[in-house]
């Protein structure tokens, strides 16, 4: 089937025919022009009768649909800035610990003997080290700091190299470290190696979603985080012996933030998120707050985590 171009007037007509109330046509026109019909349409499922009945629930309005879109944008920005805090902190701690132990020249800190000797990770170790060497070659003439060190000292220290590495690559770097190095780094964040191994790939996934302005509020990852004390203390319901919230959803990100951010940073993050959610709640009448929270994977008592 070929998807044909639709004018904005035709896009509005399609939404109307599916039962969406266009309460302000000029506003709807401007939103669809500036924000993209395809992306706005990505938020419609929450307002539809069922996966098989793709009509809107009675009373659903374009303003509500747009309110959800804006909520996702603003909350995504909140999560993104806190992911950047964790990313920067991880880069700093890893570069410090590895430089202290193995040296500050790339021939020293990228020595294959510095990493895990687990046979199952042998290929991954080589791949990650090769990618880091490639970044050194690429940025030798592109990045001011790397150019400065190569020109004046003849090498690029790890604390400079990490600035040009993606969060995903730094997460991969952590995964190939020796257990004793993982322990030293994890202890700075106050968590176990196991938690860091499980947390980092998921956080990297969400970081990429946020950076590319993808839909985040209802996103679910394939990987799950371990059961934590917060699942139990919040009395999250279990189904088939699995917690229904906080495993591979937005609340899982909140739980990871609880562990990895400083207390004041976490408190500010959650209060900012709660403020955006309360604004959304005030603008939506056609569906329940419970439905929105359930879609995000967030328990109703989520704010209690602040005082735990």
N, C-alpha and C positions, 0 to 999 in steps of 0.2 A: 504493500500500500504506500502511495506517495503522499507525503504531507505537503499540502499546498499552502502558499502564503495567505494569511488572513489579515485584513485591515483591522485596526483597533475597533472600529464600529462592529465588524463581524465577530471579533473576540468577545466584545460585550454582549452581543446577541447570543452567542453560544452559552455564556454564563447564565444569562436570563432564562434560556430554554431549559437549563438544568435546575432551575429553581432558585438561583441566587438573586437576592434583591439588590438592585443597583440604586442605592439611596442617594447618590450624587454622581450623575453621569460625567460631569466635567472633571471631578476628582478622579473617577475611575479611568477616564481617558488619559489624564496626565500621568497617573501611576503606571498604567500599562505601557505608555510611551517611554517612560524613564526607567522603569524597573524590569521590563521584559515579561510578557505574558507567560512564557514557559516557566520562568522562575516563580512568579506569583502563583501559578497553577499548582506548583509543587506543594502548596500548603492546603489545598482544597480537601484532602482526604479526611481530615479531622472533622470537617463540616458535612460530610456525605453520609447518607443513610446506612450504607454498608459497602464492603468491597465489591459486591456484585451489583448493587443499586447505586450507580454513580450520579444520583441526583442529590441536591443539597437538602439538609433537614429544614423543616418549615421555620421561617424566620431568619435564616442565615442571610447576612448582608455582605456586600463588598467591603464595607468599612471594617467588619470583623475579620475578614480574610486579610486585609491589609494590616490590621492591628497585630495579627499573629506573625505576619511577615516582619514587621518592625520589631516585635518582641524578639524574634530569632536574631535579627541583625544586632540589636543592642546587647542581648545576652551573649551572643557570639563574640562581640568585642570585649566584653568583660572576661570571658574565658580566655580569649586570645592574649590579652595583656598579662594575665597571670601565668599562662603557659610560657610566655617569653621570659618571665621572671625565673621560672624553674629551668628553662633552657639555658639561660645565661649563667645561673648558679651551677648547674651541672657541668657546663663547659669549664667554668673556673675551677671547680673542685677536681675534676678529672685531670685537667692540664697541670694543676699544682702537684697532685699526688704522683702522677706518672713522671713528671719532670724531676721531682725530688728523688724518686727511686731509680729512674733509668737514664736520666740525663736530658739536656735541653736541645741537643742537635737531632735532626730527623733520623740520621743514621743510628742514633742510640735509642730514641724512644719508639722507633718503628721496627726495631729488631724483632723478628718473629718469635724469638725465645722469650720475649717479655709477656707473651699471651698464653692463654690456656693450651694445655697439651691434650685436651679431650679429642680423641680421634674423630668424633662425630662433628666437631667444629673446625677441623683442619682446613676445609675448603673455605669456610666463612672467614677464618682468620686471614687467609691469603687475600680473599676478595676485599675485605675491609682495609687492610694495609695497602693494597694496590689502589683502592679508591682514594685513600688519603694522599698517597704519593702523586696521584693524578691531579688532585686539588693543588698540591704544591706547584706542579708544573704549570697548571692553568693560571694560577693566581700570581705566579712569579713576576708577571709584567702587567697585572691588572689591578692589584689591590695595594694601596699605599703602604700599609704596614708590612706586608710580605716583601714588597719591592725594597723598602728601607732596610730590612734585616738582611736580605740577600746582597744588596749593594754594599752595606757597611760591615757586615759580619760574615757573610758567606753561608748562612744557614737560616732556617725559619724555626723558631722555638714553638713548642706545642701551644703555649698560651696565646700565640699569634695565629697559628694555624686554625685553632678551634673557631675563631671568629668567622672564617669562611666556610666552615663545615655546616651542613644542614643539621637540624635537630635529629632527623632520622639517622644520619651517619654517626652522630655522637652516641645515640642509643645503641647502634650496632657495635660501636667501639666498647661500650660498657659490657655488652653481652659476651665479648671475646676475652675479657680480662681474666687473670687468675683469680681464684676465690679470695685469696688474701687481699688483693687490691680492691675487689668488689666490696669486701667487708669494710675496708678503711674508708672507702667513698660513701657507702650506704650509711655508715655510722654518723657521718656528717649530717645526713638528712634524718637520722633517728629511726631508720627502718632496716629491715632485714634484706639480705641479698635477694631472697625469693620475691619480696615485694617489689624491689627495684626491677628485677628481671621481668615481672609481670606488668608493672605499671608503665615502664618507658615505651614499649611498642604501642600501647593504647594511647598514651599521651601524644606520641608522635603522629598517630593517625588523626586525632582530633586537632592537633596543631595545623596539619595540612588542610583539613576541612575549613578551619577558621580563616586561614591565610587566603584561601581561594573563594571565600564567601559561599560555601556550600550550605545546604540546610543542615542544621545541627540539632535542633530541639528534639527530634524524634529518631536521631541516628543511633544505630546499634552496631557494635563491633563484633567480629567473629570471636575474638579473644575475650576472656572474662578475667576479672580480678579475683583474687582469693576471697573467701569469707573473712570479714574483719570484725573487730569488736563493735563497730558502729552498726553493722547489720543487726547484731544481736541486741544492742542497747536501744535501738530505735524500734525494736519489735517488728521488723519487716516480715511480712507474711511469707511463708514457705509453701511451695507447691512441688510435689514430687521430690521433696527434700532439697529444693533449691530456692534461694531467695528470689522473689519476683522483681525486686528493684535493686539497683546499685551493683550490678554485676558487669554489664556491657553497655550501659546507657549513660545519660547525662548525670545521673546521680552517682555513678561509678567515678566520673570525673571529679565531682564534688568531694567524694570520699578520698580520692588520691590527693586532691588539693589540701584536705585536712591534714594529711600526713606530711606533705612536702613543702607547704608554705609556712611562713612564720605565723604565729597566732593572730597578730594584728592584720596581716595581709589576708589571711583566710576570713577573718571577721568582716573586713571591708568588702571582700569579694562576694560573700554570701548575702550581705545586706544590700549590695548593689543589685544582685540578681533578684532578690526578693522584692525590691522596689519596682523592677521592670515587670515582674510577674503580677504584682498588685495592680499596676497600670493596665496590664492586659486583662485581668479579671474584671476591671471596671468597665471595659469596653466590649465585653462579650456576654451576650444573653442567650443565644440560641443553643449553646452547648454548656455542659457543666464544668466547673473548675476541676472536679475529680477526673473527668475525661482527659483534660489537658495534662494534668499531673501524671496520670497513668501512661499517657503516650510518651512523656518524657522519661518515665521510669523513676519518678520522684515520689516518695511517700508524703502524705499530708502533713506529717509532723517534722518535715525536713529541717526546720529552723532550730529544732532542739539540739542538733549536732553542734551548734555554736558553744554550748556550755558543757560539752563532754570532754 
